[in-house]
């Protein structure tokens, strides 16, 4: 996690120093983006590492962290976490791995359209799936019917708490 943090702090600097585009306009030709081959290879390698680290963070940190989510009435996964956040994280994990693979493939291709499309897709899915869809699901589906939607999760929390404290073996008497 700290490696990803360190890399993400340095990524803007690396991008500005190695992949800085030069626009050619003195010749009268339309402005085109020119990045030399070694800088492009280095930049794609950095993009590869960045998205591999993002995928690892999603898989090992963000998905397990749903166990400690506070979006529902209790701490733990709620209706919105299970039906919106978890599928979103799985999709985002796959997209991050695809972008990482595309960055390596792009080293051998002359165009950048696939990596640009992959990064763009990652950004769009992050915004729509990470914020818009869970918010809409919570407000339009869960809140109007919260007790019905959250009851299975509440029952699971109660059962798990009773098992954790050994209260499931206690006999109730009048």
Number of C-alpha atoms within 10 A of each C-alpha: 12 7 10 17 13 10 16 16 11 11 16 10 11 16 18 11 12 16 20 16 15 12 12 13 10 8 7 7 8 10 12 11 10 13 16 12 12 12 16 19 19 16 23 23 16 19 22 21 16 21 23 20 21 20 24 17 15 19 17 11 12 15 17 13 13 18 13 12 15 13 15 18 14 14 13 17 24 26 21 22 21 13 13 20 22 19 14 20 20 15 15 23 21 16 19 25 18 19 26 27 16 21 27 16 13 19 18 9 11 8 10 14 10 15 21 14 13 18 20 13 16 20 13 12 18 16 12 13 20 17 13 12 16 19 16 13 15 19 14 11 14 19 13 11 12 15 12 10 16 18 13 13 18 18 11 11 16 12 13 14 13 14 12 10 9 10 12 12 9 8 6 5 4 2
